[in-house]
Amino acid sequence: MSLKAKLRLSNPWTQNFISGIILAMTVGIYLAILGLGAGGAQPSSAHVTTTAYATLYAVFTFTGFFGGSIMNTIGPRLTMALGTAGYSMFVGGLWYFDLSGHSWFALLGGVILGISAGLLWTVAGYIQFAYAEEKDKGSYIAWQLFLLSVGCALGALVVFLITKDITTLSGVPTSVYVTFIVIMASSLVVSFFCILPSEKIVREDGTRLAHFSATDFRTEIKECLMLLKDIRVVLLIVPMAATEMSSALIPTLTAHAFNLRTRSLSALINWTIQIPATLLFGLVLDNKRYARRIRGTMGLTISFVIVLIGWGLALSFQIKYGIKRDVESPAWDWTSTPYVAYFFVIFFTGIAYAIDQMMVMWVMSSLSNEPKLLARYGGFFKGMLSAGLAIAFGQEAGGVSYLGQTLTQTIMQVVSFPVMFYLVLKYVSDTNYFAEEGVIPPQEIQESAAKGNFGAVQDGATIEDGTDKAVTDFEEVVRN
């Protein structure tokens, strides 16, 4: 297929790529500031910024939970545009607080961003979950997170270049805030002109995603609440909450222990290492030589090992160097001996953050192909991630020791893996992907079904015995 056809706006891959670009322009820049600790301000301001973050994620938990219902009602374009709007306002609030010392705008910005971020992430999750075929779900997740990591790395690079000669505990200059606000505001334009309605999305083989029908908001809310009756979704709550929490703690440790230019360098390293990590891990999850259940088990094993290494190093660093909130900051520079050890903390926790989040997304996306359900999954997923961050920032705002926070997050992540291994081994298979009501299979599967080979659904898999109902549903989809 020609490059022009590949990049047409209605191509699912193109929509996923654009979604990643929007994430880079908004969330990427936001996370670049978050990675500095204290919202880019002086470490002494950490309490106010942490409270703003805790407020943000508490609101985000609620809006994320119902984000799928909103998107299914007003569509992905408007939902995405509304979702981008709060980021520049939040950064503006941090900027105002850094200049004036007045916290009200930063706290208000946290509430507004909590609302809009839930909408943004719902659409992003929906696109990566629902637009990809089963064989491509790992790569769709990887591309979004790859582009997000690029945005984070570029944002961190901007900060680093501006602050590389600042060896004090100061906050970032005004030019950083202005640059970031302009980039974030531009994402609103991209959303309006480039995100298409789902019914206009056409695969490369000419087939569409599903038969779309209008639903009212009351029905959507009811269906969203029904997620809590799905044991698979309920079991994923702890893994979802745990996977994002390190993005609060690691920057906090960095802000406490190091000067500004070292904070900037650490953020740059953290986000840069995630760029290759996401792409390489996506290759594992989409490796066609293995069945999906085996791929999932391989991915979980790799992720589990990296998580153990990363959090083990974080614990040992705090114990060895006595990192405590009630001890005055040593204001180490990157030339200091402790930074050699901290480099490996940043390196492995950065990789762990990226691939563990990918793993949770992959497991959740494997549970269905039905677009409207996946929209609810996407919103619920980000809502639970936000709940985890609300807990993390709440611990920090409440004065919980750094070691206590690290132990809490380590235990939550370690407990998550047996749960995900269970879900992969019990619920992930290579059969009946397109038997759900209204879902249109790709052309190659329709052709296979037309020849009577209903077993050749994906990757050479065969429909197992005892699935007559699923086969009947699939035949009905093909005939219609």
Secondary structure, DSSP 8 states (H G I E B T S, - for coil): --HHHHT-TTSHHHHHHHHHHHHIIIIIHHHHHHTTSGGGS-GGGHHHHHHHHHHHHHHHHHHHHHHHHHHHHH-HHHHHHHHHHHHHHHHHHHHHHHHH---HHHHHHHHHHHHHHHHHHHHHHHHHHHSS-GGGHHHHHHHHHHHHHHHHHHHHHHHHHHHTT--SS----HHHHHHHHHHHHHHHHHHHHH---GGG-B-TTS-BSB------HHHHHHHHHHGGG-HHHHHTHHHHHHHTTHHHHHHHHHHHHB-HHHHHHHHHHHHHHHHHHHHHHHHHHT-TTS-HHHHHHHHHHHHHHHHHHHHHHHHHHHHHHT--TTS----B-TTSTHHHHHHHHHHHHHHHHHHHHHHHHHHHHTT---HHHHHHHHHHHHHHHHHHHHHHHHHHHTT--HHHHHHHHHHHHHHHHHHHHHHHHHH--SS-TT-STTB---HHHHHHHHTT-TT--STT----TT-HHHHHHHHHHHH-
